[in-house]
Amino acid sequence: MGGKATVRYGSDKVCLISAVPALGFKVSTAQNADHTLTVTFAGSGHTSQITATIVPSARAAVRETSF
């Protein structure tokens, strides 16, 4: 995995607490709506993407891509 992200789930939004990339990775975040947050760790030949949401309930999904 490309790093570690910590989020806080509220009743109507997801907030980023911290995002720490692993050695050789860079981190970026995107939040187009209060209820969904995406943290992406990108390194040479690998991307880890964590999507945290509260819709329909509080959950997180991780997608690993190697190329």
All heavy atoms as a GROMACS GRO file, in nm:
protein
  480
    1MET      N    1   0.085  -0.118   0.000
    1MET     CA    2   0.000   0.000   0.000
    1MET      C    3   0.089   0.124   0.000
    1MET      O    4   0.196   0.125   0.057
    1MET     CB    5  -0.092  -0.004   0.121
    1MET     CG    6  -0.196   0.099   0.120
    1MET     SD    7  -0.331   0.046   0.224
    1MET     CE    8  -0.450   0.163   0.176
    2GLY      N    9   0.037   0.230  -0.061
    2GLY     CA   10   0.116   0.351  -0.081
    2GLY      C   11   0.119   0.448   0.035
    2GLY      O   12   0.186   0.550   0.028
    3GLY      N   13   0.048   0.419   0.143
    3GLY     CA   14   0.050   0.509   0.257
    3GLY      C   15  -0.063   0.482   0.352
    3GLY      O   16  -0.133   0.382   0.341
    4LYS      N   17  -0.081   0.574   0.446
    4LYS     CA   18  -0.185   0.559   0.547
    4LYS      C   19  -0.267   0.686   0.555
    4LYS      O   20  -0.212   0.797   0.563
    4LYS     CB   21  -0.120   0.532   0.683
    4LYS     CG   22  -0.221   0.508   0.794
    4LYS     CD   23  -0.155   0.499   0.929
    4LYS     CE   24  -0.087   0.366   0.944
    4LYS     NZ   25  -0.041   0.345   1.084
    5ALA      N   26  -0.398   0.670   0.553
    5ALA     CA   27  -0.489   0.784   0.564
    5ALA      C   28  -0.579   0.765   0.686
    5ALA      O   29  -0.622   0.653   0.715
    5ALA     CB   30  -0.574   0.798   0.439
    6THR      N   31  -0.605   0.874   0.756
    6THR     CA   32  -0.696   0.873   0.869
    6THR      C   33  -0.807   0.973   0.839
    6THR      O   34  -0.780   1.088   0.804
    6THR     CB   35  -0.624   0.914   0.999
    6THR    OG1   36  -0.513   0.826   1.020
    6THR    CG2   37  -0.717   0.907   1.119
    7VAL      N   38  -0.931   0.927   0.849
    7VAL     CA   39  -1.047   1.013   0.824
    7VAL      C   40  -1.140   1.009   0.943
    7VAL      O   41  -1.137   0.917   1.024
    7VAL     CB   42  -1.124   0.973   0.696
    7VAL    CG1   43  -1.034   0.980   0.574
    7VAL    CG2   44  -1.184   0.835   0.708
    8ARG      N   45  -1.224   1.111   0.951
    8ARG     CA   46  -1.327   1.116   1.054
    8ARG      C   47  -1.462   1.122   0.983
    8ARG      O   48  -1.482   1.204   0.893
    8ARG     CB   49  -1.311   1.238   1.144
    8ARG     CG   50  -1.428   1.253   1.242
    8ARG     CD   51  -1.403   1.356   1.345
    8ARG     NE   52  -1.296   1.305   1.433
    8ARG     CZ   53  -1.219   1.381   1.506
    8ARG    NH1   54  -1.232   1.511   1.503
    8ARG    NH2   55  -1.126   1.329   1.582
    9TYR      N   56  -1.551   1.032   1.023
    9TYR     CA   57  -1.686   1.029   0.966
    9TYR      C   58  -1.779   1.110   1.056
    9TYR      O   59  -1.788   1.082   1.176
    9TYR     CB   60  -1.738   0.885   0.959
    9TYR     CG   61  -1.661   0.798   0.863
    9TYR    CD1   62  -1.560   0.714   0.908
    9TYR    CD2   63  -1.690   0.798   0.728
    9TYR    CE1   64  -1.491   0.632   0.820
    9TYR    CE2   65  -1.621   0.717   0.639
    9TYR     CZ   66  -1.522   0.634   0.687
    9TYR     OH   67  -1.453   0.555   0.600
   10GLY      N   68  -1.847   1.207   0.999
   10GLY     CA   69  -1.948   1.283   1.072
   10GLY      C   70  -2.085   1.242   1.023
   10GLY      O   71  -2.099   1.156   0.936
   11SER      N   72  -2.186   1.306   1.074
   11SER     CA   73  -2.323   1.271   1.032
   11SER      C   74  -2.352   1.317   0.890
   11SER      O   75  -2.435   1.256   0.822
   11SER     CB   76  -2.424   1.331   1.128
   11SER     OG   77  -2.412   1.473   1.128
   12ASP      N   78  -2.282   1.422   0.843
   12ASP     CA   79  -2.310   1.472   0.709
   12ASP      C   80  -2.186   1.497   0.625
   12ASP      O   81  -2.195   1.552   0.516
   12ASP     CB   82  -2.395   1.599   0.716
   12ASP     CG   83  -2.325   1.711   0.792
   12ASP    OD1   84  -2.221   1.684   0.856
   12ASP    OD2   85  -2.373   1.824   0.786
   13LYS      N   86  -2.066   1.456   0.674
   13LYS     CA   87  -1.945   1.476   0.595
   13LYS      C   88  -1.832   1.385   0.641
   13LYS      O   89  -1.836   1.329   0.750
   13LYS     CB   90  -1.900   1.621   0.597
   13LYS     CG   91  -1.865   1.675   0.733
   13LYS     CD   92  -1.832   1.822   0.721
   13LYS     CE   93  -1.835   1.888   0.857
   13LYS     NZ   94  -1.814   2.031   0.848
   14VAL      N   95  -1.732   1.373   0.553
   14VAL     CA   96  -1.610   1.299   0.582
   14VAL      C   97  -1.497   1.401   0.584
   14VAL      O   98  -1.486   1.485   0.494
   14VAL     CB   99  -1.582   1.193   0.474
   14VAL    CG1  100  -1.453   1.119   0.502
   14VAL    CG2  101  -1.698   1.095   0.462
   15CYS      N  102  -1.412   1.396   0.688
   15CYS     CA  103  -1.301   1.491   0.701
   15CYS      C  104  -1.169   1.415   0.703
   15CYS      O  105  -1.157   1.312   0.769
   15CYS     CB  106  -1.313   1.570   0.830
   15CYS     SG  107  -1.459   1.672   0.841
   16LEU      N  108  -1.070   1.469   0.634
   16LEU     CA  109  -0.936   1.412   0.635
   16LEU      C  110  -0.864   1.457   0.762
   16LEU      O  111  -0.857   1.577   0.791
   16LEU     CB  112  -0.858   1.458   0.512
   16LEU     CG  113  -0.714   1.409   0.502
   16LEU    CD1  114  -0.711   1.258   0.481
   16LEU    CD2  115  -0.643   1.480   0.388
   17ILE      N  116  -0.810   1.362   0.836
   17ILE     CA  117  -0.730   1.392   0.955
   17ILE      C  118  -0.583   1.396   0.915
   17ILE      O  119  -0.512   1.491   0.945
   17ILE     CB  120  -0.754   1.288   1.067
   17ILE    CG1  121  -0.902   1.282   1.105
   17ILE    CG2  122  -0.666   1.319   1.187
   17ILE    CD1  123  -0.961   1.412   1.156
   18SER      N  124  -0.535   1.292   0.845
   18SER     CA  125  -0.397   1.290   0.798
   18SER      C  126  -0.383   1.194   0.681
   18SER      O  127  -0.462   1.100   0.666
   18SER     CB  128  -0.300   1.251   0.910
   18SER     OG  129  -0.318   1.115   0.945
   19ALA      N  130  -0.282   1.218   0.599
   19ALA     CA  131  -0.248   1.129   0.487
   19ALA      C  132  -0.096   1.127   0.478
   19ALA      O  133  -0.035   1.229   0.445
   19ALA     CB  134  -0.311   1.178   0.358
   20VAL      N  135  -0.036   1.012   0.508
   20VAL     CA  136   0.109   0.999   0.512
   20VAL      C  137   0.152   0.898   0.405
   20VAL      O  138   0.119   0.779   0.418
   20VAL     CB  139   0.157   0.954   0.652
   20VAL    CG1  140   0.308   0.943   0.655
   20VAL    CG2  141   0.106   1.051   0.758
   21PRO      N  142   0.224   0.944   0.303
   21PRO     CA  143   0.266   0.851   0.197
   21PRO      C  144   0.383   0.763   0.242
   21PRO      O  145   0.465   0.803   0.324
   21PRO     CB  146   0.309   0.944   0.083
   21PRO     CG  147   0.350   1.071   0.151
   21PRO     CD  148   0.262   1.082   0.274
   22ALA      N  149   0.388   0.642   0.187
   22ALA     CA  150   0.502   0.553   0.209
   22ALA      C  151   0.620   0.607   0.129
   22ALA      O  152   0.604   0.691   0.040
   22ALA     CB  153   0.467   0.412   0.164
   23LEU      N  154   0.738   0.559   0.160
   23LEU     CA  155   0.859   0.601   0.091
   23LEU      C  156   0.844   0.579  -0.060
   23LEU      O  157   0.804   0.471  -0.104
   23LEU     CB  158   0.979   0.522   0.144
   23LEU     CG  159   1.116   0.564   0.093
   23LEU    CD1  160   1.147   0.708   0.135
   23LEU    CD2  161   1.223   0.471   0.147
   24GLY      N  162   0.871   0.683  -0.139
   24GLY     CA  163   0.861   0.674  -0.284
   24GLY      C  164   0.724   0.708  -0.340
   24GLY      O  165   0.703   0.700  -0.461
   25PHE      N  166   0.628   0.743  -0.256
   25PHE     CA  167   0.492   0.776  -0.300
   25PHE      C  168   0.463   0.923  -0.272
   25PHE      O  169   0.518   0.983  -0.180
   25PHE     CB  170   0.389   0.690  -0.226
   25PHE     CG  171   0.380   0.548  -0.276
   25PHE    CD1  172   0.472   0.454  -0.236
   25PHE    CD2  173   0.281   0.511  -0.365
   25PHE    CE1  174   0.465   0.324  -0.281
   25PHE    CE2  175   0.272   0.382  -0.411
   25PHE     CZ  176   0.366   0.288  -0.369
   26LYS      N  177   0.373   0.979  -0.353
   26LYS     CA  178   0.321   1.114  -0.332
   26LYS      C  179   0.173   1.102  -0.304
   26LYS      O  180   0.107   1.010  -0.353
   26LYS     CB  181   0.345   1.202  -0.454
   26LYS     CG  182   0.491   1.230  -0.478
   26LYS     CD  183   0.510   1.325  -0.592
   26LYS     CE  184   0.660   1.353  -0.608
   26LYS     NZ  185   0.685   1.454  -0.708
   27VAL      N  186   0.120   1.196  -0.228
   27VAL     CA  187  -0.022   1.190  -0.190
   27VAL      C  188  -0.098   1.307  -0.251
   27VAL      O  189  -0.045   1.418  -0.265
   27VAL     CB  190  -0.038   1.188  -0.036
   27VAL    CG1  191   0.012   1.317   0.026
   27VAL    CG2  192  -0.182   1.162   0.004
   28SER      N  193  -0.222   1.280  -0.292
   28SER     CA  194  -0.314   1.386  -0.334
   28SER      C  195  -0.453   1.351  -0.281
   28SER      O  196  -0.482   1.235  -0.254
   28SER     CB  197  -0.318   1.400  -0.487
   28SER     OG  198  -0.366   1.282  -0.547
   29THR      N  199  -0.535   1.454  -0.263
   29THR     CA  200  -0.671   1.433  -0.213
   29THR      C  201  -0.770   1.505  -0.302
   29THR      O  202  -0.736   1.601  -0.369
   29THR     CB  203  -0.687   1.484  -0.068
   29THR    OG1  204  -0.662   1.625  -0.066
   29THR    CG2  205  -0.592   1.414   0.027
   30ALA      N  206  -0.892   1.455  -0.301
   30ALA     CA  207  -1.001   1.518  -0.376
   30ALA      C  208  -1.129   1.503  -0.295
   30ALA      O  209  -1.155   1.396  -0.238
   30ALA     CB  210  -1.018   1.454  -0.513
   31GLN      N  211  -1.206   1.610  -0.289
   31GLN     CA  212  -1.335   1.606  -0.219
   31GLN      C  213  -1.431   1.696  -0.294
   31GLN      O  214  -1.438   1.816  -0.271
   31GLN     CB  215  -1.321   1.648  -0.073
   31GLN     CG  216  -1.448   1.626   0.006
   31GLN     CD  217  -1.425   1.627   0.155
   31GLN    OE1  218  -1.326   1.677   0.206
   31GLN    NE2  219  -1.521   1.573   0.228
   32ASN      N  220  -1.507   1.637  -0.386
   32ASN     CA  221  -1.603   1.712  -0.467
   32ASN      C  222  -1.736   1.734  -0.396
   32ASN      O  223  -1.816   1.816  -0.438
   32ASN     CB  224  -1.627   1.643  -0.601
   32ASN     CG  225  -1.500   1.640  -0.684
   32ASN    OD1  226  -1.418   1.731  -0.677
   32ASN    ND2  227  -1.482   1.535  -0.762
   33ALA      N  228  -1.759   1.657  -0.290
   33ALA     CA  229  -1.880   1.672  -0.209
   33ALA      C  230  -1.841   1.643  -0.064
   33ALA      O  231  -1.746   1.568  -0.038
   33ALA     CB  232  -1.988   1.574  -0.256
   34ASP      N  233  -1.913   1.700   0.031
   34ASP     CA  234  -1.882   1.681   0.172
   34ASP      C  235  -1.886   1.535   0.215
   34ASP      O  236  -1.815   1.494   0.306
   34ASP     CB  237  -1.977   1.760   0.261
   34ASP     CG  238  -1.950   1.909   0.259
   34ASP    OD1  239  -1.840   1.949   0.215
   34ASP    OD2  240  -2.039   1.985   0.303
   35HIS      N  241  -1.968   1.454   0.149
   35HIS     CA  242  -1.990   1.317   0.193
   35HIS      C  243  -1.892   1.214   0.136
   35HIS      O  244  -1.896   1.098   0.175
   35HIS     CB  245  -2.134   1.272   0.163
   35HIS     CG  246  -2.172   1.284   0.020
   35HIS    ND1  247  -2.130   1.194  -0.077
   35HIS    CD2  248  -2.248   1.375  -0.044
   35HIS    CE1  249  -2.180   1.230  -0.193
   35HIS    NE2  250  -2.252   1.340  -0.175
   36THR      N  251  -1.801   1.254   0.045
   36THR     CA  252  -1.707   1.159  -0.014
   36THR      C  253  -1.568   1.223  -0.026
   36THR      O  254  -1.555   1.335  -0.074
   36THR     CB  255  -1.754   1.113  -0.152
   36THR    OG1  256  -1.885   1.055  -0.138
   36THR    CG2  257  -1.661   1.008  -0.211
   37LEU      N  258  -1.467   1.149   0.016
   37LEU     CA  259  -1.328   1.194   0.014
   37LEU      C  260  -1.243   1.086  -0.051
   37LEU      O  261  -1.257   0.968  -0.018
   37LEU     CB  262  -1.280   1.220   0.156
   37LEU     CG  263  -1.131   1.245   0.177
   37LEU    CD1  264  -1.093   1.382   0.121
   37LEU    CD2  265  -1.095   1.236   0.324
   38THR      N  266  -1.154   1.125  -0.142
   38THR     CA  267  -1.062   1.031  -0.206
   38THR      C  268  -0.919   1.072  -0.177
   38THR      O  269  -0.882   1.188  -0.195
   38THR     CB  270  -1.086   1.027  -0.358
   38THR    OG1  271  -1.222   0.990  -0.383
   38THR    CG2  272  -0.994   0.926  -0.425
   39VAL      N  273  -0.840   0.976  -0.131
   39VAL     CA  274  -0.697   0.996  -0.106
   39VAL      C  275  -0.623   0.903  -0.201
   39VAL      O  276  -0.651   0.783  -0.205
   39VAL     CB  277  -0.659   0.964   0.040
   39VAL    CG1  278  -0.510   0.984   0.063
   39VAL    CG2  279  -0.741   1.048   0.137
   40THR      N  280  -0.529   0.958  -0.278
   40THR     CA  281  -0.453   0.879  -0.374
   40THR      C  282  -0.305   0.886  -0.342
   40THR      O  283  -0.250   0.996  -0.326
   40THR     CB  284  -0.478   0.930  -0.518
   40THR    OG1  285  -0.618   0.926  -0.545
   40THR    CG2  286  -0.404   0.844  -0.620
   41PHE      N  287  -0.242   0.770  -0.333
   41PHE     CA  288  -0.098   0.760  -0.316
   41PHE      C  289  -0.041   0.706  -0.447
   41PHE      O  290  -0.079   0.597  -0.490
   41PHE     CB  291  -0.063   0.664  -0.201
   41PHE     CG  292  -0.117   0.708  -0.068
   41PHE    CD1  293  -0.230   0.651  -0.014
   41PHE    CD2  294  -0.052   0.806   0.005
   41PHE    CE1  295  -0.278   0.689   0.110
   41PHE    CE2  296  -0.100   0.846   0.130
   41PHE     CZ  297  -0.213   0.788   0.182
   42ALA      N  298   0.047   0.783  -0.512
   42ALA     CA  299   0.101   0.743  -0.641
   42ALA      C  300   0.252   0.728  -0.633
   42ALA      O  301   0.322   0.815  -0.582
   42ALA     CB  302   0.066   0.847  -0.747
   43GLY      N  303   0.300   0.614  -0.681
   43GLY     CA  304   0.443   0.586  -0.685
   43GLY      C  305   0.480   0.529  -0.820
   43GLY      O  306   0.394   0.513  -0.908
   44SER      N  307   0.603   0.497  -0.838
   44SER     CA  308   0.651   0.442  -0.964
   44SER      C  309   0.589   0.303  -0.987
   44SER      O  310   0.622   0.207  -0.918
   44SER     CB  311   0.804   0.431  -0.961
   44SER     OG  312   0.851   0.374  -1.081
   45GLY      N  313   0.496   0.296  -1.081
   45GLY     CA  314   0.435   0.169  -1.116
   45GLY      C  315   0.322   0.123  -1.026
   45GLY      O  316   0.271   0.012  -1.042
   46HIS      N  317   0.279   0.204  -0.929
   46HIS     CA  318   0.172   0.162  -0.839
   46HIS      C  319   0.093   0.282  -0.789
   46HIS      O  320   0.150   0.386  -0.758
   46HIS     CB  321   0.228   0.085  -0.719
   46HIS     CG  322   0.123   0.020  -0.636
   46HIS    ND1  323   0.070  -0.104  -0.667
   46HIS    CD2  324   0.059   0.061  -0.526
   46HIS    CE1  325  -0.021  -0.136  -0.577
   46HIS    NE2  326  -0.031  -0.037  -0.490
   47THR      N  327  -0.039   0.263  -0.778
   47THR     CA  328  -0.128   0.364  -0.722
   47THR      C  329  -0.220   0.297  -0.621
   47THR      O  330  -0.277   0.191  -0.648
   47THR     CB  331  -0.212   0.432  -0.831
   47THR    OG1  332  -0.126   0.493  -0.926
   47THR    CG2  333  -0.306   0.537  -0.773
   48SER      N  334  -0.235   0.359  -0.504
   48SER     CA  335  -0.332   0.316  -0.403
   48SER      C  336  -0.433   0.427  -0.388
   48SER      O  337  -0.396   0.542  -0.366
   48SER     CB  338  -0.263   0.292  -0.268
   48SER     OG  339  -0.165   0.193  -0.277
   49GLN      N  340  -0.561   0.393  -0.400
   49GLN     CA  341  -0.666   0.494  -0.388
   49GLN      C  342  -0.765   0.450  -0.281
   49GLN      O  343  -0.819   0.339  -0.285
   49GLN     CB  344  -0.739   0.511  -0.521
   49GLN     CG  345  -0.838   0.624  -0.520
   49GLN     CD  346  -0.898   0.645  -0.658
   49GLN    OE1  347  -0.964   0.558  -0.711
   49GLN    NE2  348  -0.871   0.760  -0.716
   50ILE      N  349  -0.787   0.539  -0.184
   50ILE     CA  350  -0.881   0.514  -0.075
   50ILE      C  351  -0.997   0.612  -0.091
   50ILE      O  352  -0.976   0.733  -0.098
   50ILE     CB  353  -0.814   0.534   0.062
   50ILE    CG1  354  -0.691   0.445   0.075
   50ILE    CG2  355  -0.914   0.510   0.175
   50ILE    CD1  356  -0.600   0.483   0.190
   51THR      N  357  -1.119   0.557  -0.098
   51THR     CA  358  -1.238   0.641  -0.107
   51THR      C  359  -1.323   0.618   0.018
   51THR      O  360  -1.366   0.506   0.044
   51THR     CB  361  -1.319   0.609  -0.233
   51THR    OG1  362  -1.235   0.627  -0.348
   51THR    CG2  363  -1.441   0.700  -0.245
   52ALA      N  364  -1.342   0.725   0.095
   52ALA     CA  365  -1.423   0.720   0.217
   52ALA      C  366  -1.552   0.796   0.192
   52ALA      O  367  -1.550   0.906   0.136
   52ALA     CB  368  -1.348   0.781   0.334
   53THR      N  369  -1.664   0.738   0.233
   53THR     CA  370  -1.793   0.803   0.212
   53THR      C  371  -1.889   0.772   0.328
   53THR      O  372  -1.865   0.678   0.404
   53THR     CB  373  -1.856   0.757   0.078
   53THR    OG1  374  -1.975   0.833   0.053
   53THR    CG2  375  -1.890   0.609   0.078
   54ILE      N  376  -1.993   0.852   0.338
   54ILE     CA  377  -2.098   0.824   0.436
   54ILE      C  378  -2.229   0.789   0.366
   54ILE      O  379  -2.331   0.773   0.431
   54ILE     CB  380  -2.121   0.943   0.532
   54ILE    CG1  381  -2.156   1.069   0.456
   54ILE    CG2  382  -2.001   0.961   0.623
   54ILE    CD1  383  -2.205   1.183   0.545
   55VAL      N  384  -2.224   0.776   0.232
   55VAL     CA  385  -2.346   0.746   0.155
   55VAL      C  386  -2.336   0.606   0.097
   55VAL      O  387  -2.241   0.577   0.023
   55VAL     CB  388  -2.364   0.850   0.041
   55VAL    CG1  389  -2.482   0.816  -0.045
   55VAL    CG2  390  -2.378   0.989   0.099
   56PRO      N  391  -2.421   0.513   0.125
   56PRO     CA  392  -2.538   0.526   0.212
   56PRO      C  393  -2.506   0.512   0.360
   56PRO      O  394  -2.588   0.542   0.445
   56PRO     CB  395  -2.630   0.414   0.165
   56PRO     CG  396  -2.536   0.307   0.119
   56PRO     CD  397  -2.417   0.381   0.062
   57SER      N  398  -2.384   0.461   0.391
   57SER     CA  399  -2.339   0.450   0.530
   57SER      C  400  -2.188   0.471   0.533
   57SER      O  401  -2.123   0.468   0.430
   57SER     CB  402  -2.376   0.313   0.588
   57SER     OG  403  -2.312   0.210   0.515
   58ALA      N  404  -2.132   0.491   0.652
   58ALA     CA  405  -1.988   0.516   0.666
   58ALA      C  406  -1.909   0.393   0.623
   58ALA      O  407  -1.931   0.284   0.676
   58ALA     CB  408  -1.956   0.554   0.809
   59ARG      N  409  -1.820   0.411   0.524
   59ARG     CA  410  -1.738   0.300   0.476
   59ARG      C  411  -1.621   0.354   0.396
   59ARG      O  412  -1.620   0.470   0.355
   59ARG     CB  413  -1.819   0.204   0.390
   59ARG     CG  414  -1.875   0.270   0.265
   59ARG     CD  415  -1.974   0.181   0.193
   59ARG     NE  416  -2.041   0.261   0.091
   59ARG     CZ  417  -2.040   0.232  -0.036
   59ARG    NH1  418  -1.977   0.128  -0.080
   59ARG    NH2  419  -2.102   0.309  -0.121
   60ALA      N  420  -1.522   0.269   0.375
   60ALA     CA  421  -1.407   0.304   0.295
   60ALA      C  422  -1.376   0.189   0.200
   60ALA      O  423  -1.395   0.072   0.234
   60ALA     CB  424  -1.285   0.333   0.382
   61ALA      N  425  -1.331   0.223   0.080
   61ALA     CA  426  -1.292   0.123  -0.020
   61ALA      C  427  -1.150   0.155  -0.064
   61ALA      O  428  -1.113   0.271  -0.079
   61ALA     CB  429  -1.387   0.127  -0.139
   62VAL      N  430  -1.071   0.050  -0.085
   62VAL     CA  431  -0.932   0.065  -0.128
   62VAL      C  432  -0.917  -0.001  -0.264
   62VAL      O  433  -0.962  -0.114  -0.285
   62VAL     CB  434  -0.834   0.001  -0.027
   62VAL    CG1  435  -0.691   0.013  -0.076
   62VAL    CG2  436  -0.852   0.063   0.110
   63ARG      N  437  -0.852   0.071  -0.357
   63ARG     CA  438  -0.824   0.015  -0.489
   63ARG      C  439  -0.674   0.026  -0.515
   63ARG      O  440  -0.617   0.135  -0.509
   63ARG     CB  441  -0.903   0.090  -0.597
   63ARG     CG  442  -0.888   0.025  -0.735
   63ARG     CD  443  -0.976   0.091  -0.835
   63ARG     NE  444  -0.909   0.213  -0.881
   63ARG     CZ  445  -0.964   0.306  -0.957
   63ARG    NH1  446  -1.088   0.294  -0.993
   63ARG    NH2  447  -0.895   0.410  -0.994
   64GLU      N  448  -0.611  -0.088  -0.541
   64GLU     CA  449  -0.469  -0.095  -0.571
   64GLU      C  450  -0.452  -0.120  -0.721
   64GLU      O  451  -0.517  -0.208  -0.776
   64GLU     CB  452  -0.403  -0.209  -0.493
   64GLU     CG  453  -0.420  -0.202  -0.343
   64GLU     CD  454  -0.333  -0.098  -0.277
   64GLU    OE1  455  -0.234  -0.052  -0.339
   64GLU    OE2  456  -0.361  -0.061  -0.163
   65THR      N  457  -0.365  -0.042  -0.786
   65THR     CA  458  -0.340  -0.058  -0.927
   65THR      C  459  -0.189  -0.060  -0.952
   65THR      O  460  -0.119   0.032  -0.910
   65THR     CB  461  -0.402   0.058  -1.009
   65THR    OG1  462  -0.540   0.069  -0.976
   65THR    CG2  463  -0.387   0.035  -1.157
   66SER      N  464  -0.143  -0.166  -1.017
   66SER     CA  465  -0.003  -0.174  -1.056
   66SER      C  466   0.007  -0.169  -1.208
   66SER      O  467  -0.076  -0.227  -1.278
   66SER     CB  468   0.060  -0.304  -1.005
   66SER     OG  469   0.066  -0.302  -0.865
   67PHE      N  470   0.107  -0.102  -1.259
   67PHE     CA  471   0.122  -0.090  -1.404
   67PHE      C  472   0.267  -0.090  -1.442
   67PHE      O  473   0.354  -0.082  -1.362
   67PHE     CB  474   0.053   0.035  -1.458
   67PHE     CG  475   0.077   0.159  -1.379
   67PHE    CD1  476   0.182   0.243  -1.413
   67PHE    CD2  477  -0.001   0.193  -1.269
   67PHE    CE1  478   0.206   0.359  -1.341
   67PHE    CE2  479   0.021   0.309  -1.197
   67PHE     CZ  480   0.126   0.391  -1.232
   0.00000   0.00000   0.00000
